[in-house]
Amino acid sequence: MTVTANRRTPLQARSNKTVGEILDAAASLLCTIPFEEITTSRLAEQAGISVGALYRFYSDKQEIFDAIAVRELDIFRGEIERAFTARQLIFSPRKVLGRVLDAYVNFLESRPHFRILALGNHISERTRENQSDPQTGPGGILGNLLVEKYGWRPGKKMQLRIRIAAEAGDRVIAFAYRQETLEARQAVLNELKEMLTRYLLP
């Protein structure tokens, strides 16, 4: 038993390292060439592995980009949870909504590879469905904060509202990034805050 465990540990560590290298390579390529030009061959080359080795972890490039999206949303979720666990940070539900939206936009700014995926419709419908669930994604993060800190009752109707708000928010944020100036982008984002506030906090 001890020998088997010792053999598996370095194998798992090497596998995790390879997965991380594949995802990092894909993130790098997203920032340098158009999404459509990224192939599994280019991904393998960028990661420094063979195509066969890449296929041992992912069946196609879509799985790789979906994995990046999930990884980034997990990071964002952790940042938000840490930001709102400090006892001194006591906000009204309206301010919570604004803070979460601002944090998400800042997150997109700091991670251009994720911004390309999230706003470019490059995440599979299945992964979007999973990440739009009331327990995951930016909408779910906001909903959980309101439930845990402000006593909201998480019923089916509220879950549907959070889901709709998340879907609408994604599209309006993408629209904001198509604006020609930062001022115009911010104006759209301000309207989004107002729209979501009125919808979720009537």
Phi and psi in degrees as a GROMACS rama.xvg file:
@    title "Ramachandran Plot"
@    xaxis  label "Phi"
@    yaxis  label "Psi"
@TYPE xy
-65.5852  -40.9061  THR-2
-63.8421  -42.7952  VAL-3
-61.5192  -44.314  THR-4
-62.2654  -41.0761  ALA-5
-65.9796  -32.6286  ASN-6
-73.8763  -35.8893  ARG-7
-74.1334  -33.5491  ARG-8
-58.6794  -51.7849  THR-9
-66.2498  -32.2313  PRO-10
-62.496  -45.0229  LEU-11
-65.0516  -39.7013  GLN-12
-63.1088  -41.8596  ALA-13
-66.1192  -38.5242  ARG-14
-64.0147  -44.361  SER-15
-62.2399  -38.9102  ASN-16
-64.3781  -43.2181  LYS-17
-64.9044  -43.2115  THR-18
-58.7271  -45.9634  VAL-19
-60.8181  -39.3436  GLY-20
-66.9342  -37.5533  GLU-21
-64.4509  -46.6797  ILE-22
-65.9345  -39.8163  LEU-23
-65.5203  -38.3665  ASP-24
-64.5938  -42.7717  ALA-25
-64.6178  -40.2398  ALA-26
-62.4959  -40.4193  ALA-27
-64.6392  -43.7966  SER-28
-64.789  -35.4699  LEU-29
-58.1371  -30.2499  LEU-30
-89.6056  -3.43026  CYS-31
-121.215  -28.322  THR-32
-134.862  158.243  ILE-33
-59.5437  146.555  PRO-34
-52.8461  -43.2836  PHE-35
-64.5416  -21.6451  GLU-36
-89.2217  -5.19323  GLU-37
-81.9966  123.298  ILE-38
-119.37  166.635  THR-39
-63.1571  -32.1113  THR-40
-64.2291  -44.3164  SER-41
-67.9152  -36.7849  ARG-42
-63.3579  -45.1071  LEU-43
-63.1153  -43.0336  ALA-44
-61.4358  -44.1029  GLU-45
-64.4857  -34.9252  GLN-46
-82.8536  -10.4932  ALA-47
76.5611  30.3434  GLY-48
-131.801  170.146  ILE-49
-79.8615  159.921  SER-50
-61.7626  -38.2064  VAL-51
-60.4325  -40.6592  GLY-52
-65.149  -38.5211  ALA-53
-61.7321  -42.5935  LEU-54
-69.1826  -13.8754  TYR-55
-71.37  -19.5121  ARG-56
-109.468  -34.5057  PHE-57
-136.805  139.703  TYR-58
-80.4048  -24.7862  SER-59
-160.731  176.323  ASP-60
-69.3343  -27.3318  LYS-61
-61.9802  -40.4716  GLN-62
-60.7951  -36.0103  GLU-63
-66.4479  -46.1071  ILE-64
-69.3509  -34.3919  PHE-65
-63.4075  -40.2591  ASP-66
-63.6454  -37.4764  ALA-67
-62.7667  -45.2142  ILE-68
-60.0694  -45.6144  ALA-69
-64.2479  -42.3595  VAL-70
-60.2243  -45.038  ARG-71
-66.6294  -39.7877  GLU-72
-66.1956  -33.6653  LEU-73
-63.9872  -40.5372  ASP-74
-63.6099  -45.3658  ILE-75
-61.9677  -42.8066  PHE-76
-59.7798  -42.3272  ARG-77
-63.544  -40.9217  GLY-78
-63.3534  -43.3555  GLU-79
-66.1071  -43.6339  ILE-80
-62.0083  -40.1387  GLU-81
-67.2796  -38.7189  ARG-82
-65.323  -31.8578  ALA-83
-103.164  7.84352  PHE-84
-91.2281  -17.1302  THR-85
-63.6114  129.53  ALA-86
-62.5279  -30.0344  ARG-87
-74.7596  -13.9249  GLN-88
-88.5832  88.8585  LEU-89
-115.943  113.025  ILE-90
-121.343  158.785  PHE-91
-73.8926  160.491  SER-92
-54.2283  -36.2918  PRO-93
-64.0493  -41.4932  ARG-94
-69.9709  -33.3087  LYS-95
-61.2432  -45.7247  VAL-96
-58.3542  -46.9494  LEU-97
-64.0446  -40.0436  GLY-98
-66.0864  -41.3814  ARG-99
-65.6814  -42.7661  VAL-100
-64.5754  -43.7813  LEU-101
-61.3264  -41.6949  ASP-102
-64.3125  -38.3059  ALA-103
-67.9134  -41.9484  TYR-104
-63.6972  -42.4365  VAL-105
-62.5959  -36.3569  ASN-106
-64.6083  -42.6789  PHE-107
-62.16  -38.2941  LEU-108
-64.991  -39.5693  GLU-109
-81.2553  -12.9278  SER-110
-130.51  79.0585  ARG-111
-58.9252  -31.6548  PRO-112
-64.0858  -40.145  HIS-113
-71.187  -36.5672  PHE-114
-60.7169  -41.0166  ARG-115
-61.9007  -42.2931  ILE-116
-68.017  -48.9127  LEU-117
-68.081  -40.0091  ALA-118
-95.6049  -10.5816  LEU-119
-99.7048  8.72017  GLY-120
59.4264  40.769  ASN-121
-105.734  9.93424  HIS-122
-102.771  135.328  ILE-123
-62.7031  154.961  SER-124
-61.7841  -36.9001  GLU-125
-63.5287  -44.5855  ARG-126
-68.4529  -40.0332  THR-127
-59.4575  -40.7722  ARG-128
-61.262  -46.6612  GLU-129
-62.9836  -42.3877  ASN-130
-80.3299  -9.23524  GLN-131
-93.0054  -5.92159  SER-132
-56.748  146.337  ASP-133
-56.3369  -15.765  PRO-134
-95.5172  -4.69177  GLN-135
-136.06  172.265  THR-136
72.4543  172.323  GLY-137
-57.8056  -40.9694  PRO-138
-63.0227  -42.3326  GLY-139
-66.9517  -36.8945  GLY-140
-61.4712  -45.5376  ILE-141
-62.7118  -45.7192  LEU-142
-60.0788  -42.9286  GLY-143
-64.0159  -38.8232  ASN-144
-61.7315  -43.5429  LEU-145
-67.7328  -34.4368  LEU-146
-71.1625  -47.9766  VAL-147
-73.8688  -38.479  GLU-148
-99.8263  -21.5187  LYS-149
-125.628  10.4626  TYR-150
74.2933  19.0764  GLY-151
-62.7737  147.743  TRP-152
-97.1705  114.931  ARG-153
-78.1088  73.7295  PRO-154
-86.7869  176.574  GLY-155
-61.5277  -39.5718  LYS-156
-64.4445  -42.83  LYS-157
-68.023  -37.4434  MET-158
-61.1814  -40.4664  GLN-159
-65.3769  -40.6419  LEU-160
-62.365  -42.7553  ARG-161
-63.5254  -40.9929  ILE-162
-62.3592  -46.1789  ARG-163
-64.3646  -41.2812  ILE-164
-61.9676  -40.2526  ALA-165
-65.755  -42.9232  ALA-166
-64.399  -46.4352  GLU-167
-65.2751  -40.0931  ALA-168
-61.2093  -42.3492  GLY-169
-58.1265  -43.6077  ASP-170
-70.6159  -38.3305  ARG-171
-71.7067  -36.1179  VAL-172
-63.4167  -41.49  ILE-173
-61.097  -40.3864  ALA-174
-63.6487  -39.4295  PHE-175
-60.7284  -39.934  ALA-176
-74.2917  -9.49278  TYR-177
-89.1069  -2.84223  ARG-178
-72.4178  152.608  GLN-179
-79.6843  -22.2099  GLU-180
-129.259  158.044  THR-181
-63.5711  -35.0999  LEU-182
-63.1893  -43.4283  GLU-183
-66.6484  -38.3008  ALA-184
-62.3549  -45.6934  ARG-185
-64.1051  -35.5658  GLN-186
-61.8319  -41.4788  ALA-187
-64.9065  -44.2837  VAL-188
-63.9212  -36.5243  LEU-189
-63.8149  -39.7401  ASN-190
-66.6745  -34.8469  GLU-191
-63.5464  -43.6911  LEU-192
-57.9087  -44.6398  LYS-193
-64.1223  -42.5872  GLU-194
-62.9219  -47.2625  MET-195
-68.8938  -35.4619  LEU-196
-61.8077  -46.7121  THR-197
-65.7433  -34.1005  ARG-198
-77.9485  -43.3143  TYR-199
-88.6211  -25.735  LEU-200
-124.61  62.0189  LEU-201
